[in-house]
Amino acid sequence: MNFIKEALDNLIRGNASSLAAYLLEVCKNEYVDSTKAEMHIYMLRLDGNNRPRISDLASYISCCIIDYCIPAEEIARAKKLDEEHNTTQNIMKLYKKAEGLFTNLKNTGEGGELLLSIMTQSVLKIPQVLCKMPLKTNPQVHYHGADGLYGKYDEDTKKFCLYWGESKLYSNVDEALSKCFDSIKPLLVEEGATGSQRERDLTLFRDNIDFNNDDLENAILSYLNPDDPNYLKLEYRGVCLIGYDEDAYPKDLSGVEATIQSTIQSRISEFKSKISSRLKYRTPLDDFRLDIFLIPFSDVEEFRKKFLEVI
């Protein structure tokens, strides 16, 4: 196994088995015609009383904020201190620090951004390579640029693939898709002009790279250096999360999980068509590798509200 791939795999946080208690796979790796995109749909699980686990999902992802917000070296240092002194005090300090980085704005999209990170790592097995949350200058302001940076070494192409993340939570799936692709297009398509948001994010990545592994850091930095031959093997890709309101969830407690799943499955071709047309409209975005998560919610605003309550 390639050293870079193995080292990056060791950075992956989270696992799909625990996530499966909250989100049910409807489809995975669905190729979107006439593009290089693949679609993955995960719906909310129902509890024993047939209620969508929207509050439980918000609580679950809130337990992942240290992994999302705190750099690897800082986590390793806290674990070491806790082990030396037989305590959990230092990890709890990191939780409080991470908690303070989230905004309390009612229209926050940070719950979706956190879920994007969890899905990218747990499902796609692609680790987060830049923690942007601790770089915020004001906790009440969302950071600019990508909603996350993820990376993997592709053994087939022998390239380092940098994934730009984008998350959108809207009641309407059409609006969510359009807004998401509008946001991610310049990060992937535009040439690297000085002052562009992509170049600002790359500068942040170079200046704050932290894998708690000097050899891996130096290897990745070589791919980010325009004067290094490895730069020719740097490929930009995208990963998106679209949360939207799905009518298949009944308003009462009469829901049957298999029935809801079947209803959403019946719309797979429709969703693929929506994605394909929007990507081709924004060409050459249709020629970039994209992984697109669709998350049908019973109520997007309820998820946003519950996340604010637990964070």
C-alpha positions in Angstrom: 0.0 0.0 0.0 1.2 3.5 -0.8 2.6 5.3 2.2 0.5 8.4 1.7 -2.7 6.3 1.3 -2.0 4.3 4.4 -1.2 7.4 6.5 -4.3 9.2 5.3 -6.4 6.2 6.0 -5.2 6.4 9.6 -6.6 9.9 9.9 -10.2 8.8 9.2 -12.5 9.4 12.1 -15.8 7.8 12.8 -17.4 4.6 11.5 -20.4 3.7 9.4 -21.8 1.1 11.8 -22.8 3.7 14.5 -24.1 6.1 11.8 -26.4 3.3 10.5 -28.5 3.6 13.7 -29.5 7.1 12.6 -29.4 7.1 8.8 -30.5 4.3 6.4 -28.8 3.8 3.1 -31.3 4.2 0.2 -28.8 4.0 -2.6 -25.0 4.4 -2.9 -22.6 5.0 -5.8 -25.4 5.8 -8.3 -23.7 7.1 -11.4 -25.3 10.3 -12.7 -25.6 10.1 -16.5 -23.4 12.4 -18.7 -21.3 13.5 -15.6 -18.6 12.3 -13.4 -20.8 12.5 -10.3 -22.1 9.7 -8.1 -25.1 10.1 -5.8 -25.7 8.6 -2.4 -29.0 8.8 -0.6 -29.4 8.3 3.2 -32.8 8.8 4.9 -33.6 9.3 8.6 -34.3 6.1 10.6 -37.5 5.8 12.5 -37.6 5.0 16.2 -39.8 2.4 17.9 -42.7 4.8 17.8 -42.3 5.5 14.1 -40.8 8.9 14.7 -37.9 10.2 12.4 -34.8 10.3 14.6 -34.1 13.9 13.7 -33.3 15.0 17.3 -31.2 11.9 17.9 -29.2 12.6 14.8 -28.5 16.1 16.0 -27.3 14.7 19.4 -25.2 12.1 17.7 -23.3 14.5 15.4 -22.8 16.9 18.4 -20.6 14.2 19.9 -18.3 14.4 16.9 -17.3 18.1 17.3 -13.8 17.4 18.8 -12.9 15.3 15.7 -14.4 18.0 13.4 -12.9 21.1 15.1 -9.7 20.2 16.8 -6.4 19.5 14.9 -4.9 16.0 15.3 -1.8 17.1 17.2 -3.9 18.9 19.8 -6.1 15.9 20.3 -3.1 13.6 20.7 -1.6 15.9 23.2 -4.8 16.0 25.3 -5.1 12.2 25.2 -1.5 11.8 26.4 -2.0 14.2 29.3 -5.2 12.5 30.3 -3.5 9.1 30.2 -0.6 10.3 32.3 -2.9 11.8 35.0 -5.7 9.2 34.8 -8.3 11.8 33.9 -10.5 13.1 31.0 -10.1 16.7 31.9 -8.0 17.7 28.9 -10.4 16.0 26.4 -13.3 17.8 28.1 -11.4 21.1 27.7 -11.2 20.4 23.9 -15.0 19.7 23.8 -15.7 23.0 25.5 -13.3 24.7 23.0 -15.0 23.0 20.1 -18.4 23.9 21.4 -17.5 27.6 21.6 -16.6 27.7 17.9 -20.2 27.1 16.7 -22.5 30.0 15.9 -25.9 30.3 17.6 -27.5 31.9 14.5 -30.9 30.5 13.7 -30.1 30.0 10.0 -26.8 28.2 10.8 -25.7 25.6 8.3 -23.0 24.2 10.6 -25.0 21.1 11.4 -25.0 20.2 7.8 -21.3 21.0 7.5 -20.6 18.7 10.4 -22.8 15.9 9.0 -20.9 16.3 5.7 -17.6 15.6 7.5 -19.1 12.6 9.2 -20.5 11.2 6.0 -17.4 11.8 4.0 -15.2 10.0 6.5 -17.6 7.2 7.6 -19.1 6.3 4.2 -16.5 7.4 1.6 -13.5 6.7 3.9 -11.9 10.1 3.0 -10.4 12.0 5.9 -10.7 15.7 6.7 -7.3 17.3 6.0 -8.0 20.9 7.2 -9.9 21.9 10.4 -11.3 25.3 9.5 -13.4 25.9 12.6 -10.5 26.9 14.9 -9.4 29.4 12.2 -12.6 31.4 12.6 -12.0 35.0 13.8 -15.5 35.3 15.2 -17.5 32.3 16.4 -20.8 34.0 15.3 -19.6 34.3 11.7 -19.5 31.5 9.2 -16.1 30.9 7.6 -15.8 31.7 3.9 -14.8 29.2 1.1 -15.3 25.5 1.2 -17.3 23.9 4.0 -14.5 21.4 4.4 -11.3 20.0 2.8 -10.8 16.3 2.5 -8.1 14.3 0.8 -7.1 10.8 -0.4 -4.5 9.2 -2.5 -6.0 7.5 -5.6 -4.0 4.3 -6.2 -5.5 3.9 -9.7 -4.6 7.4 -11.0 -1.5 7.8 -8.7 -2.8 11.3 -7.8 -3.5 13.1 -4.5 -7.2 14.1 -4.7 -8.3 17.1 -2.7 -12.0 17.2 -2.1 -13.7 20.5 -1.7 -16.8 20.2 0.5 -20.1 22.0 0.3 -23.3 21.6 2.3 -26.7 23.1 1.8 -29.9 22.7 3.9 -33.0 23.9 2.2 -36.7 22.8 2.3 -36.7 22.5 -1.5 -34.3 20.0 -3.1 -34.1 22.0 -6.4 -33.0 25.1 -4.6 -30.5 23.2 -2.5 -28.9 21.6 -5.5 -28.6 24.8 -7.4 -27.1 26.7 -4.4 -24.7 24.0 -3.7 -23.3 23.7 -7.2 -23.1 27.5 -7.5 -21.0 27.5 -4.4 -18.6 24.7 -5.3 -18.1 25.5 -9.0 -15.5 28.3 -8.5 -13.6 26.2 -6.0 -13.2 23.5 -8.6 -13.3 25.2 -12.0 -11.7 28.6 -11.8 -8.0 29.0 -12.4 -5.9 29.7 -9.4 -5.8 33.5 -9.4 -4.3 35.2 -6.4 -7.0 36.4 -4.0 -9.6 33.8 -5.1 -11.3 31.9 -2.4 -9.8 28.6 -3.5 -6.3 30.1 -3.2 -7.1 31.5 0.2 -8.3 28.0 1.3 -5.1 26.4 -0.1 -3.0 29.0 1.8 -4.9 28.1 5.0 -4.2 24.4 4.3 -0.5 25.0 3.7 -0.1 27.2 6.8 -2.1 25.0 9.1 -1.5 21.5 7.9 -1.5 19.2 11.0 -1.6 15.4 10.7 0.6 14.8 13.7 2.9 13.1 11.1 5.8 15.1 9.7 6.4 12.7 6.8 2.8 12.8 5.6 2.7 16.6 6.0 5.8 17.1 3.9 4.5 14.7 1.2 1.1 16.5 1.0 2.8 19.9 0.9 4.8 18.7 -2.2 1.4 18.3 -4.0 0.4 21.8 -3.1 3.6 23.4 -4.3 3.3 24.7 -7.9 7.1 24.4 -8.2 7.2 20.7 -7.3 6.6 18.0 -10.0 4.0 16.4 -7.7 1.8 19.4 -8.3 1.0 17.9 -11.7 -0.6 15.0 -9.8 -3.0 17.1 -7.7 -6.6 16.6 -8.7 -9.5 18.7 -7.4 -12.8 16.9 -6.7 -16.0 17.7 -4.8 -18.2 16.3 -2.1 -21.6 17.7 -1.4 -24.4 17.2 1.1 -27.9 18.2 0.2 -30.5 18.2 3.1 -34.1 18.8 2.0 -37.7 18.3 3.2 -39.1 14.9 2.0 -42.9 14.4 1.8 -42.5 10.7 2.1 -42.4 11.0 5.9 -46.0 11.1 7.2 -47.0 13.9 9.6 -48.4 11.4 12.1 -46.9 8.3 13.6 -48.1 6.0 10.8 -44.7 5.8 9.0 -43.2 2.5 8.0 -39.5 2.7 7.3 -39.5 0.3 4.4 -42.4 2.2 2.7 -40.6 5.5 3.1 -37.4 4.0 1.7 -39.3 2.5 -1.2 -40.9 5.9 -2.0 -37.5 7.7 -2.0 -36.0 4.9 -4.1 -38.7 5.4 -6.7 -37.4 9.0 -7.2 -33.7 8.0 -7.8 -34.0 8.6 -11.6 -35.7 12.0 -10.9 -32.9 13.0 -8.6 -30.2 11.9 -11.0 -31.9 14.0 -13.7 -32.0 17.0 -11.5 -28.3 16.7 -10.7 -27.2 16.0 -14.3 -29.1 19.0 -15.7 -27.7 21.4 -13.1 -24.1 20.2 -13.5 -24.3 20.4 -17.3 -25.8 23.9 -17.0 -22.7 24.8 -15.0 -20.2 23.1 -17.4 -17.4 22.1 -17.0 -18.5 21.2 -13.5 -20.0 18.1 -15.0 -16.5 16.9 -15.9 -15.3 17.0 -12.3 -15.5 14.0 -9.9 -18.3 14.7 -7.4 -19.8 12.6 -4.6 -23.2 13.9 -3.7 -25.1 12.9 -0.6 -28.8 13.5 -0.5 -30.3 13.5 2.9 -34.1 13.5 2.9 -35.3 15.1 6.2 -38.7 15.1 7.7 -38.0 18.8 8.5 -34.8 20.6 7.7 -35.6 23.5 10.0 -36.3 21.1 12.8 -32.8 19.5 12.4 -31.3 23.0 12.4 -33.2 23.9 15.6 -32.3 20.6 17.4 -28.6 21.0 16.5 -28.5 24.5 18.0 -30.1 23.1 21.2 -27.5 20.4 21.7 -24.4 22.3 20.7 
